[in-house]
Amino acid sequence: MKAYAIATLRIGSVLALALTHSGCANVLGFGTATKFGLDISQRADQTVDVSLGYDRAEIASIPAPKNNNATLDENGKSVSDTYSVLGSFKVTYDNPFTDEPLVLHQLFATGAAARAAARDSRMQAYFGTEAHEIAVNQPAAANSTPPQTIQSTGGTK
Amino acid sequence: MQHVTRADRRLLGTALVALCPMWALTGCAWRSMTADHYFGPVLFRSSAPPSGRAYVNQVMRIGVSGEAGTNWGVTFGVSERTMVAPEDFSAGNPHQNAKTFRPETPSVRHGAAAEHTEQWHFSPFYLRVERPQNAFFIARTTYGAELGAGDEACALTAGFARRTLFTPPDNSISQIHFEAAHPLQASARIWRDIKSTDLLPTHLGEELMP
C-alpha cells in the first residue's frame, strides 16, 4: 500500500512538473490541428477542447500586456492595446491520407517589424494584394468541395 | 567451470528473440533547448540549404515511445515530428548577401533534385538532432494514442492527430511554406531585428511578390 502511494506521488509529481511547463509561455503562436478519433487538448490561455470524430482548428495566440505594464494616457486609460502583428496565412486541408493533406503558407511581421511594415509601401501593396485575393476568392472557396482553403490577412496594433 | 546446457542456450535464444521486438518497438526522447536526443530505433531525414530552402529535420518513431524535457509525453503507435528553422536573411547575418531569392514554383519544389533528399535513414540506438535557436515551426503527427504536455502539445489523443505550431520571433518578418506531404521541401525565411522602416530589406517587396 505504501509503495502504491509512493508510486502515485511520483506520477503526480511528474505530471505536475509537466503541466508546469505546458504551454504557458507568453509568446506569439499560430497553430493548426487536424484530429480524427478522441482528442482532449489545450493550448495556452484557452479552455480544454474535447472532440470525438473529425475536428479541425486554427489557433492564434497573441500576447497582451498585463494591466500593470500598460501605458496609460492622461485619463488613466490604457493606450497600449496588444502586441503588434501584421500577417497573412493560408491553410489548405484535405484528407489526411491523400497526397496533399495539409499545405500552410504563413507570413508574419511582429512587434516593431509589424509597425515598420505597416508604414512601408511595398508591404502595403503586398497585403493589399493578399486582401484582394481573399475578397475575390473567398466565396468560391466557401462553395467548393474539399480540399478546403482558409485564407486570412490582417493585423493588430 | 559451469557447463552450458542446450536448455540454457534455448532460454538465451528465446530471451534474445523476445528482446528484439522490445528494442525495435520502444524508445524515448529527451528534448532540450539546444538538441533533441533520441534513444532507441528511429527513422530520420533532413534537408538544409543550399539544396533545401529551410533547415528541416523529420524524425519518425514506431511503437511505444516516451519523451521528456521541454515536452513530456508517451506515444503508442507511429509518431512523427518535423522541425523547421528558417534561412536567415537578416542584415547582421554574414551569409545573407550570398543568398538569393528563388521563386516558389512547384516545378522547383517537387523537382528531381529534391526527390533523392527525401530518403529515410535508420538510427538503431541513439540520434542527436541539433535544435537551431531560430527554429520557429514544429509539426507533429500521431497515428495511435498520445498523451503529452509541454510547449509543443498538451493533449490526450486516441486516433489520428496532426498539429503544427508556428512561433515567429519578436521584431521580425517570418515566412514559411510547408506541405505535410513534402515536409523536406518546406521553405522558410526570416528577417530579424527590424525596428524601423529603414531596416526593411531592400528587395522584400520583390521577394514577397515575385
Interface residues (C-beta under 8 A of the other chain):
Chain A: V14 L15 L17 A18 L19 H21 S22 G23 A25 V27 L28 G29 F30 G31 T32 A33 T34 K35 F36 G37 L38 D39 I40 S41 Q42 R43 P96 D99 E100 P101 L102 V103 L104 H105 Q106 L107 F108 A109 T110 G111 A112 A113 A116 A117 R119 D120 R122 M123 A125 Y126 T129
Chain B: T70 N71 W72 G73 A149 G150 D151 A153 C154 A155 L156 T157 A158 G159 F160 A161 R162 R163 T164 L165 F166 T167 P168 P169 D170 N171 S172 I173 S174 Q175 I176 H177 F178 E179 A180 A181 W191 I194 K195 S196 T197 L199 L200 L204 G205 L208 M209
